[in-house]
Structures are given as C-alpha cells and as structure tokens.
Amino acid sequence: MDNSRVYRMKFASVYPLYIQKAERKGRTKAEVDEIIFWLTGYDKQTLQQQIESQSDFETFFAQAPQMNPNVSKIKGVICGYRVKEIEDAVVQKVRYLDKLVDELAKGKAMEKILRN
C-alpha cells in the first residue's frame, strides 16, 4: 500500500474536520484538543505552532513531544483496518487519532477514550 499520500497530508487541513465531526455530534473543540494532547504530548501552544507551520502528518508525529504510553490500549477497526495490525508507524498514529475522534463523536466518555 502506498502511504505517501497520508505522509503529505497537512495536519492543519484535517484538524478542522476532526472538530466538525465532533461538533456535529454535540462534542467540543476542547475535547478534540484534549485527545490530541493526550495522544501526542502537545499542549495548546505547540499544537497551534504545528497548525500554523502547516506540518504534514509525518512531521506532526515526528515532532510530537511524547506519544502516550497507553496508546497500546487503543483497539478496534478504523477505515477497515485493525489499528494494531497497521505496520507503517505514521499511518498507525494517524489511525489512532482517527479512532479516538470517532469514539468522541460516537458519544463515548472521555475517561474511556483516554484509556484512564
């Protein structure tokens, strides 16, 4: 599978889509941000810097302060693939984020989404 398209996608172009998806289901931008902070270790300022610099997903995850150690607890299927079975590290991280935002949009409690 050619993953170069995922690598080149700009995080800043996908981020508003995550927010829209959450807000359509009655969730908030703050909750989307909390998920991103939990997953990547970014904070409000560093996330904003990534958005402003138009980082692609490869750079976004490469520069992440620290991936959450509980990321291994994220299970299930996203876009027809089991997240645990995705071999490409960047694509897997993108799918982890997709999965968490999906769970948010489906009404799951934040404690469960953040694997607390």
N, C-alpha and C positions, 0 to 999 in steps of 0.2 A: 504494500500500500504506500502511495506517495503522500508523505506527511508535510511536504514543503509548504503547502497552502496554509496549514494550521500554524506553522512556524512564522509565516509572514503576516498573518492576521494581526491587525493593530488592536491591542487591548482596549484602547480608547474608543474604538468603534463598536466593540462588543459590550463594554461596560453599560452604556445606556440601555441596551437590550435586556441585560440582566435586571436592571432597575424596572424597566417597563413590565417585564414578565412578573416580577414580584408585586408591583403596584396594581396590576390588573387583578390580582388575587387578594388584594387588601393588605399586602405587606408593605414594608417601607424601604427606602434607600438606605437608611441607617442599618437595617437588618442585613441588607446585601453587603454593606461595608463591613459589618461585624464578621460575616462569613469570610470575606476576603482577608481581613486582619487575622482571623483565627488560622486560616489555611496557610498564609504566606509569611506572617510576621510583619507585614507592612503596617504603618499607622496612617492616620489621616493625611499628614504632610507628605510622607513618602509615596503614598498611593496617588496623591494629587500630582506629584512630580512625574510619576510613571505615565499618567494620563496626558500631562502637558508635553512630555517629551515624545509622545506618540510611539511608545515602545511596542514592539511586536511581542507575541506571546513567549517566544523563546527568550528574549531579553527580560521580559516581565518576571518569568520564573527564575531565570539565572541570577537576577539581582535581588530576588526575594530574601529578606533578612534570614528567615528560617522557616522551612516547611514544618508544619505541626507534626510532632511525633505520633499523634493519634490518627494521622492520615490513613494508616493501615486498617483502621476500623471502618473506612468508607467501602461499602459493598454494594452490589447490585448492578443493574444494566442501565446504560445510557447510550442512546443512539444505536442500539442493537449490539453493543459490546459490553462484556463484563469488565468493569473498571480494573479489577485485579489482574485480568489477563492481557491488558494492553501493554505491549513490550516497549514502545517508544516512551521515554520518560516525560518529555514535554507534552505529548498528546495525552498521556495518562493524567498529568497535572491539570490540563485544560478540562478533561472529562471529570476529574474530581470536582472542580469548580462548577461545571455544568450540573453535576449530580446534586451538589449542595444547594444550588439556586433552585433546581427542580423541587427538592424537598421543601424548601421555603415556600415556593408557590403552591405546593400541594397542602399547605397548612400545618406541616409538622412543627412541633415545638422547638424553639431554638436550642434548648438543652440537649435534645436528641440529635439535631442537625450538627451541633458542635461536639458530639460524641462525649459529653460530660458524664 
